[in-house]
Every structure is written in structure tokens, then in C-alpha cells.
Amino acid sequence: MKGTVAVGGMALSPACLFLEGQADISARHVEDTGEELRRLRTASALCAGELSALIEGLRQSAAPDQAEILDFQLLLLEDDNYMGRIAGIVQGEGVNCEYAVACHSRLYREELAALDNPYLNERVADISDIEQRLLRALSRREKAAIPSTPVIAVAQDLTPSQVVELGHGKLEGIILEKGGLSSHCVILARSMGIPCIIGAAGVLARLEQGQPVLLDAEAGEVLPSPDEEATRRYRQYQEEKQRERQSLERFRQGTTATADGRTMKVYANITSQLEVPGILEQGGEGVGLLRTEMLYMERDTPPDEETQFALYSAIVQGLAGRPLIVRTLDVGGDKSIPYLSIPPEENPFLGYRAIRYCLDHPEIFKPQIAAILRAAALGPVRLMLPMVAAAGEVERAKDLIATVREELEDRGAATGPLPVGIMVETPAAAVVADQLAGLVDFFSIGTNDLTQYLFAADRNNARVASLNSYFQPALLRMVERVCRCAREKGIEVGICGQAGEVEQLIPLWVGMGVDELSVSIPSIPRVRRRISGCDTAACKELVGRVLEYTSEAEVRKEVERWS
């Protein structure tokens, strides 16, 4: 059986199938609405007690961030307005509790989904979770048993509370027939380091409760009752992972430094505040790239200032003094947002995107700037402009930032210091890096886009994959030039593209004088370890040799030999 890899890894455990039966939610006329209301109060009290116990257990087990996910559900169950609306349906229509719960849940989900508030939008899954809890209590159905031994959860989808309840130690893997790469379930799995496959159609019908199953979330495969060869492969994987975990443990704390004592920073690339606990667990020193476009996607209207401020401030507080770099809206290219009404383009990657769009649409750009400025009053925040190609774009953006700051001060809103940087991801920005370095506080090199633009090679086109390589001499020469221009102007330079976590290339980044690498969360300890083994002087010599090569093959051979 095949599926889409959401979180990489492997697991071998009995399958725990979540096959909860559905309660009867059809409308039935009731004569005694008082009795129905008593049933509702009893069910609500049972659910609240269940959630309270779970939350307290999570807090005592040093998992407060996971407990907070369930706090919203408990608050609603204890909210007179929320439960009162369900009671109102029972009384007003003379119907059974099950129908009232289902009806209200549907309406409430629709209301939340329509709001300009990402925090509340994300609570839609919680409403479904509460609905199932109440319906289960009303019908006296047993909830899906939470196993006491390690299992692989198999379901159509999982609610946030189900993932949290299973948690560390009991949940070895997740296999979903549905789900999405940005769902709460997947985000939680990623932050907890749990292998996960989504889109495994028909898997529930093909597995039995308790059946051994091998989840290969490296290849996207599900192997029921794995044979001896598959089991041997899993054990080998586990042994390698255990050795890797042990060797990386000391790199999850302290500062990052080369063998000769030069300090660097290793940050994380994220899309959600739910990923912050994972950063702290893996030893990340901040966020080097917050992709804010996720706030704008899967919505009908743009998020307002307050909605964005809620997200940015939550991340700032979660980072507890570690820096946050917020990339402003990078719309266009492969990130389409229908309500922004950007006309279709023959080549959107070379079209009307990112800073080009934002500067032309201050009604979209200014609320984001305002939210970032306000979040900067709570902790160290930096603003990063994507897809810059000319100095004029930076100057216009800085003027707009100054205007928004004045408007906030007139409103009496607190703002904080806000260093402004750019992503160097267009060849034009790299060519005039000496000029741009005098206008900004930092550079962050986006190697993904920079590579494809430099070689005119679509990174999703297998036919030109050899050109779209981080080992190409032309790319390395360009990165070195950008780093040199940054050093000459006394500003920091980082790498936030995928090249930053390629271990063979890390000595080159050290030798070029890169100050920080922003990488995927699971890669943080590995990247920190590689940096610790680098001697700056030797890395500089390596850079000097590599920049003289004329082919990708020569570069690969040299860095692999050196490693």
C-alpha cells in the first residue's frame, strides 16, 4: 500500500485502527425537553472531566504546549454561550440532543472558517473533536481505546486531541486515508518526530486490529505483516537512528561554534506556531524563516492586522527571547491565493509575485507590517523581504514601514526595533549585493529560487536537475560574492534555502563567512554537529580551491573527499 510521506521515518508496531461507530444524529421530536437538557449537562460534565484529567496529565509530564491544544476545547465545554446555543436548539425545536450537537457544531465550524483569524480558523478541527466527544457521551459509546503499548495509529483522520492522547511513547507512527500536509495532525506529528503517511486510500479495510505493520515513511509504503527481510531492514534502520540520536544529543543544547571557536547560529524554517516546541527540543536558536503565506492561503479574505499579530506574538512568546525572522507575503509562483485576483501568467515564477505585488497593494502589505512591528515590541523580531531585485524596492518598502510605524504610534500602539533584511534569491540581487548591503540590516540567501533563476532551470523539471544543483560552481561563486559584500558592509548573512542543511556543503558556508543557517527542524542537531567539526581556516582554503573548479562533478568530489 502506498501513501504520501508527511513526516519521514520508519516504525514497526501493531496497528491501532480508529473505527469509531457513528452516533445517530437524525432529528427526533422529544416531549420532555427537560430530560434532554439533563442528558446534555451530564454528557458535557463527563467530557469536561475527561479533558481536564488529560490536560493535567500532560502538564505533569512536562508537555504544556500539547496541553494548550486541548485548553480551547475545555473552555468551550465550560462556556455558557457555546453550550447554551445547543440547549437553545433542543428547547426551541423540541429535538434530541444528538441532533442539536451536530447541528450547532456544523454551524460553528462554518462561522470559524469564515473569520479573518487564523487561530480561530485552526480551531475547526477542535469543534469536530468536541462534537464526537459529546455524541459519544450521549450515546454511551466507548471511545476508541487509547493503547498502553506502542502502536501505529490507522484512521481516516485524527483529531488533535487523539494525537496528543496517544503522544510520545505510545504513538510510533500514523497512517491516514485522508489528511493534509498542513493539517494539525501532521504538524503535531512533525513536531513530535512521529513518522506519518497520508492519502493511504483503503488502508483501514486491508488491516486488522493489532496486526503488525511496517510503516516506511521514507518510501511512502505500508507493509502489513512484514516478512523477515522487511523486519531486518527496519531493525537496521532503528540501530542507525539510535546511534545517530546518541551522537546528536549534546548538539541539542548550548551554542553553535566551529572547532576553532567561531560562533554561528542554527535557526529553523517554519510555517506555524505549533512547530515552536520542536525547535526548542532540537536545540534551535531561533526562527530564520517564518513563511507567512500560509496565513493567507485556504481563506476567502486576507487576514487582518489583529489576526496576524496573534500569530506572530504567539511565536515570539514561545521562542522565549530567541529571534524570529518573518518573511513578508511571498504570493505568486507556486503559491496561488485566489482572492488576491492576480491574473494568470504564462510563467508565474518570473511574474507578479512577492515584493512586486505587495508594494503595489499597500492595503494587503500594511496590515502585515503593522502586525510585525507590534510583535517586535514583545521580543527580537526581524522583517525579511522576498524576491528583491533592485534597490528601489527596498527603499519603497522601508518608507512604507516608517509610515506604518508612525500610524501605530499615533494610535498609541507599542512597537519595537525592527531590523529589515532581504532574501537574496534573484541573480539581480546577488549582482548588486554591494549596493543592497548598504540599505539593509541582513541578508538571507534563498538557495532554492536563486539556483533555478541563475541557471534558468525549473527546480521541478527532472530533465534539468543536473543544472539545478547546489554543487554548481556558478552558484557557489555567487553565494561567495554575496557573503563577501555582506562582510564588507558589516551586516549578517544567512542561508535559509535547502542548501543550508546539505552536510557536504556546510564547510563551504563556514569558509564563506555565513553567520547563520536556517534549516528544517529535524536537521538542527545534525547541522550543529557538522559545524562543530569545521575549522574556519581550513574551510576558507577549501572555498578557495572549490571556486576554481569548472564542473559540478569536481566540486562534489572535493567536498566529499574533504568531509
N, C-alpha and C positions, 0 to 999 in steps of 0.2 A: 504494500500500500504506500502511496506517495502523498506528500503534502508540501506546503510552503514553509521553509525554515523561517521562524520568527526570532528564536533565540538559539544559538548554536550549542552543541554539546551532545552527549550520549547518556542514556540511562537504561537500566535493565531492572525491572521490578514487576510485581503483579499489577494487572490493570484494575483500576477502580472506576467502574462505569457509573456515571451520574445519569440515572434513568428515572428521575422523579416523575411519578404519575401526575396528571393534570387534575386539578380540582374542578368541580362543576361550577362554572361561573355564569350559567344562564340565569336570567331574571325569573324569580318566583314570587308570587304575591304572598305576603305574610299578614296574618291578622294581628298578631301580638308583636308590634314593633319594639315594645319594651324588652321582650325576651331577646330579640335580635341585637338590641343595643348592649344587653348584658353579655351576650356571646362576643360582641366586638371588643368590649372592655377587657374581658378575660383573655382573649387572643392577643390583644395589644400588650397586656401586662406580661404574658408569657414570653412574647418576642423581646420586650424591653429587658426582661430578666436575663434572657439568653444572650443578648448583645452586651449587656453590662458585664456579665461574667467573662465573656470573650475579650472585651476591651481591657478589663482589669488584668486578665492573664497575660495579654500582650505587653502591657505596661510593666508588669513584674518581670517579664522575660526580656526586658531591655529592647522592646520593639515598639517604641512610642509612635514612630512615624506610620507604622502599619495600623496601630490602634486608631489614629486620627482618621483613617479612611472610613472607619465604622462609626465615628462620632456623629456624622451627619445623619445616618440612619436612626440612631438613638434619639437625637434631637427631634426628628420628625415624629417618631412614635410618642414622644412626650409633649408634642406641640398641640395645644388645644385646637388651633385653627386647622391644622392638617387633618387630625382625626375627626374634628367637628364637621368637616366637609363630607367625610364618609358617612358619619352619623346622619347628616342632613339628607343624604340620598336615601338612606334607609327609611327615615321618618317621612320625608316629603313624597316619596314614590311608593312607600309601603312594600319594599322589596327586601330580599335576603342580603345578608352581609357580604357573601361572596361576590355577588353582582356589584354591590356598592364599592367594594375594594377594587375590583377590576376596572370598573368604570372610572372611578376617581384617579386611579393610577395611570390609565391611558391619557386622561385629560391633563394630569400634572406633568407627565412626560412631554406632552406636546407643548405645554406652557414653558417648561425649562428649555427645551430645544430651540424655542423661538426667541429667547432672551439674548441680549448682547452682553453675555457674561460667561466666559469660558469655564469658570469654576462651577457655575450652576449648570451649564451645558453638560459638563462631565458627570454631573450627579444623576443623569438619566438612568445609567446602569444601577445606581443605588435604589432608585424608585422601583425598578423591576425586582431587585433583591428584597426590598421591604414587602412588596406585593406577594411574592412567593412565601415569605415567612408568615405573613398574616393568613394567607389561604391555607397553608399547611396547618397552622394552629387552629383555624376554624374547622377544618375537616378532620382534625386529629390524625393527619397523615404523619408518618415518620419522615423526618428529613433524611436526606442521603447521609449514610453513616460516615463520620469522619474517622478514617482508619487510625489505628495506633501504631502501625508499622509503615515503613516506606512504600509508596505506591506511585504509579503513573496515572494521573487523572485523565479520563477519557470522557468527553462530553461534546454536545453541540456547541456550547459556550459555557464559560464560567463567570460567575459574578465576582466582584472584588472581594466580598466577604468570604466566599468559598476559597479563593486563593490564599487569603490571609489565614483562615482557619486551618487549612492544611499546612501551610507555612514551611519554614525550614525544618529539616529532619524527617518530615513525613511525605513531602511532595518532591519526588525525584524528577518528574517530567510532566509535561502537559501535551495532550493531543486533542485538537479541536476540529470538529467538522466545519465549523464556521469561523468566526473571529476575524479580526483585522490587525494589521501590523501596528496600528496606533491605538488599539483598544486598551482599556485599563488592565485587563488580564495580562496582555503581552507586556505592557510597561512594567507591571509588578513583577512578572516573571524575569524580565531583563534585569531589573534592579536587584532581584534575589538570586540571580545566576542560575535559573532553572531552565533547562532545555525545553523548547516549545516548538511544535509544528501546528500550523493552522491549515484550514482547507483540505483536511483529510476526509474526503467525502466517503460515506458508508462505513466508516471505521467502527461505529457503535454496533452495527449489525454483524460485523465479522469478528468481534472479540467477545470473549466470555468473562464474566466477573471472576477476578482472581487469576486469570490466565497470564502466565509470564509473557512479557512483551519487551522487545528491544526497540527503544526509540533512538534512532540515529538522526539527530538534528544537525548533523554535518552534511549528510547526503539527502535529507528530507524523506527518510524511509521509516516505515513502521513494520517490524518483523514479529508476528505472533509466534509464540513457542519457538524461539530461536534455536537453531541447530548448534552443534558443538563448535563449528568454525566461527559462527557469528558471536557466540559466547566468548570464545577465545579472543576475538577481535575487541570485544567490549572490555574484557579484563586487561588487555594490553593498554587500551585507551585509559582506563582508570589508573593503572600503575603510572603511566606517563603524567596524567593530570595530578596525581598525588605528589609525585616528585617535583612537578612544576609548582604546585601550591606551597610546598615546604621551602623551595628555593626562593619564592617570591615574598614570603611572609614578612621579612624585615623591610621590604620596599613599600609596605602599606602604611608607613609612618615616617615621621621626620621630614627633613628637607631633601630635595634632589640636588646632587652635586656630582661632578666628574671626579675621576680618580685623583686629579691634582687640585681639587677643592673649588672649582668654578661652579657657582650656583646656577641652576636652571629651574624652570617651573614646568610641571606637567599638569595641564588642565584637562577638562572633559568637554566634549561636544554633546549637547542635549537638546531635547525638544519640549520637556515637561518638568514641572516641579517634582513629580513622582520619582524622577531619577536622582534627585539630590542625595538621598540616603546612600545610594550605591556609590556615588562619588566619594563620600566620607569613608565608607567601608573599604574602598580600594586604595585610599591614600591620595586621592586627587587634591590638588592645591587651589582649585577654583574652577570656574566655567570659562573656557576660552571661546565658546561659540554657542549662544542660545539662538536656535532657529525660530524666529518669531512668526514665520509664515503659517505655522500650524495653528496659531490663534485665528487666522483669517480663513483657513480652509474649512470646508464642510459646514459653512454658515451661510445665511441668507443676507446678512448685512455686516458691515465692518465692525469690529469690536471697538467700543468707545474707550475714552481715557481711563475711566474707573475700572473697567474690565481688565485692561492691560496692566494698570497699576497693581491690581490684586495679584496677578501672576508674578510680575517682576519683584514685588515686595516679598511675596512668599518665598521666592528663591533666594533673595538676599538674606532674609532671616534664617533660612535653612542652612545657608553656607557659613553662617556664624563668623563673619569677618573675612572670609576668603573672597577674592574678586569675582565679579560677574561681568562678562563681555556680552552685550546684547547686540546682535546683528539686526539692523532695521529691515523692514519688509523686503524680502527678495522674491517678489512676484514675477511671473513670466517664465519663459523657458519651459521646463517640465513641470512647473507649479502653476497650474491654471486656477484662477478664482473667478467663477462666472459673474458674480455680481459687480465686479470691478469693470466689466464691459470693455476689456482690452480686445480690440479687433483681432481675428485670426491672422496669423502671419505665416508666410512660407517657411521662414527659418526663425522660430521664436527665440532660440538661443543667441541669435545675433540681432534681436529686435528690441522692442519696447519693454524693458524689464528693469527690476530692481531700482537703483537710484534714479534712473531716467524717468520711470513712472512716478516715483514718489515726489520728485522735485516739481513735476507738473501737476500734482494733486495734493496741495497742502491740506485739504480737508481730510485726507487719509493720513498724511505724514505727521501733521502737527499733534494730533492726539497721542500718537506713539511717542513722539519726542517728549511731550509733557509727562507721560507716564514714566518714562525712563529718568527724566530729571527728578521727579518726585521720589522714585525708588532710590536714587543716588543720595538722598538725604538720610537713608537708613543704613547705608553701608557702601563699600567700594564698588562702584559701577562704572563701566566704560561703554561708550556707544561706538559701533562699528558700521561703516557704510559699505554696502556691497557693490560690486561691478563698476567701480570708479574707473574712468578712462581719461579724465582731464582735470586740471587744477580748478577750472571754473565750477565743476560740480561740487568739489569740496568747499569752495568759498560760498556758494549758494546755500549749501546745507548748514554751514557754520553760522551764516547770517540768520537762517531760519531758527536754528537752535537758540541764538541770542534773543530773537524776537519772542519765542515761546517762553524763555526764562523770564523775561520782563513781564509778560502776561501773567505768568504764575505768581510772580512777586506782587503784582497789582491785586491779585486775588487773595493774597496772604498765604499762599501755599508754600510749604517748605521745599526747597531744592538743595541739591548737594553738588559738589565738584564733579564735573563730567568730562574726563579726557575723551577726545574724539580721535578715532583711528579709521583706517580703511582696510578692506580686503584687497590685496594685490592679486587679482585674478584675471586681468586683461593684459595682453602684451603691451598695450599703450601705457598702462600704469607702471609696469616694470621699466619701460624705456625712460619715462620721466620721473622715476623714483627719487632722483636727487631733488627735483622741484617739489614733489609731493611731500617729501620728508620734512620740508620746512613749514608745511601747513598743518601737520597732524602730530598727534602725540605717540602714535604707534602704528606699526604695520602688522598685518596678519596675512600670510601668503596662502591663498586658496589654491592648492596644487591641483585639485580635480579639474576645475574650469581652466586654470592657467595652462595646463597641459593640452587640453583639447583645442583651446584657442590658438596656442602657439604653433601647433602642428596642423591646424585645420583638420582635425581628426576626431570625429564623433566618438565619445568615450563608450557609447552603446553599440558601436559598429565593430563586429568581430573582425571584419576584413582589414581594418586599420589599427588593430590592437597593438601591433608592434610599434607603431608611431606613438600611440597614447600610452607611453611608459614613463615612469618616474626616473628611470635609469638613462634616459636620453641625454647626451652631453649638452645639447642646446638648452634644455630645461634647467639643468644644473648650473650652467653658466648664467642663466637669467636669475635664478634664485640667489646665486652668489652676489650678483650685481645689486640686487635689492637689499641684501643684508649689508653690503658694504656702504650703500647710500644711507641706510638707517644708522649705522655706526658713526658715519661722518657727521650726521646731524644730531647725534646723541639721543635717538629715540629707540624704543624697544622694537624687536621684530620677532614674530612667532610664525608658526605653521599650523593651520587648522584643517588642512586637507588630509586625505588618507596617507599621503607620503610621509606624514609626520610619525606614523607608527610602524613603518617598514623598518625592521631592525637592522638590515644591512645598510640602510641609508643614514641611520642616526649618527654615526661618526662624522658623516659629511655635514650634517646640520650643526653638530658641535664645532667642527672646524670652521664653518662659515660664520660662527658667532650668533646663532639663533638663541634667543633668550627664553622662549617657551614653546612647548609643543602641546597642542590641544587634540586629544585623541578620543576614541570610544572608551567607555567606562571600563570594560573588562581588560583593555590593553594597558591601563595605567601602571600597574606594578611591573609589567614586562618592560615597558618603555623606561621606567625609572631605573630598573636593573641595568639595562643596556647603557644608559647614560653614565651610570656609576663606574662602568668598566672602561670609559673613554679617557684618554689623556689628551688635553687640549692641543698641546704642541704637536703630538703625533697626528692628531686629526687634521690640523692645518696642513701638515705635509701631505697627507692623503688627498685633501682637497686640491692642492697644487698639482699633483700627478693626474688626478681624475679629470681636471678641467682641460688637460692637454689631449685627452682621448677624442677620437672621432666617431666611435661607434658605441651603441648600447652594449654590445657583447663585451667590449673592452672594459666598460665601466662595471658591469656585473662581475666579471672575472676578478677585477681588482678589489672591489668591496667585499666580495665573498671570500677571497683569499685573506684579506686583511682581518675579516671577522673571525 
